[in-house]
Amino acid sequence: MPKAIHPYEVLRRPLVTEKTTMLAGHNKYAFAVALGANKLQIREAVEKAFNVHVEAVNTMRVRGKIKRMGRRRGGQQPDWKKAVVTLRAGDQIQLFEGI
């Protein structure tokens, strides 16, 4: 059983890139979400936060990049999770419109 996460803690930030802006034309929106969140929790969080109906949720884990700090010392950025949410026809999220 997955750990219970409050719906407002599931969504971290919207992802606004060229690729995700093109997806918005197909009623698909991308978010960075909590690592422990599953598809049902992501669906519930988007529906509550934006008052829309979600048809599908696709998720993927993104590995953190390895970065150099100074000459030899290396570090790694944290891993994160991405979710692409497909909305029902006619619904849209105003946060992404006009970008």
HUDAHU-V219495 format. One record per backbone hydrogen bond with DSSP energy under -0.5 kcal/mol. CO is the residue of the C=O (numbers start at 1). NH is the residue of the N-H. E is the energy in kcal/mol with one decimal. If there is no record, write none. Layout:
co | nh | e
CO | NH | E
CO | NH | E
This chain:
co | nh | e
6 | 9 | -2.2
6 | 10 | -0.7
7 | 10 | -0.6
7 | 11 | -0.8
10 | 34 | -2.0
13 | 32 | -3.1
14 | 16 | -0.7
15 | 17 | -0.7
17 | 21 | -2.0
18 | 22 | -1.7
19 | 23 | -1.5
20 | 24 | -1.1
22 | 25 | -1.0
23 | 26 | -2.0
23 | 28 | -1.7
24 | 27 | -1.4
27 | 87 | -2.9
29 | 85 | -3.4
30 | 15 | -2.2
31 | 33 | -0.5
31 | 83 | -2.7
32 | 12 | -3.0
32 | 13 | -1.4
33 | 81 | -0.9
34 | 37 | -1.4
38 | 42 | -2.1
39 | 43 | -2.4
40 | 44 | -2.2
41 | 45 | -2.2
42 | 46 | -2.3
43 | 47 | -2.3
44 | 48 | -2.2
45 | 49 | -2.5
46 | 50 | -2.3
47 | 51 | -1.2
52 | 54 | -0.5
53 | 88 | -2.3
56 | 86 | -2.9
58 | 84 | -3.1
60 | 82 | -3.1
61 | 63 | -0.5
62 | 80 | -2.4
65 | 67 | -0.5
65 | 77 | -3.0
67 | 75 | -3.0
73 | 69 | -3.4
75 | 67 | -2.8
80 | 62 | -3.6
81 | 33 | -2.5
82 | 60 | -2.3
83 | 31 | -2.4
83 | 85 | -0.6
84 | 58 | -2.5
85 | 29 | -2.4
85 | 87 | -0.5
86 | 55 | -2.9
86 | 56 | -1.4
88 | 91 | -2.1
92 | 94 | -0.6
93 | 96 | -1.3
93 | 97 | -0.6
94 | 97 | -0.5
96 | 99 | -0.9
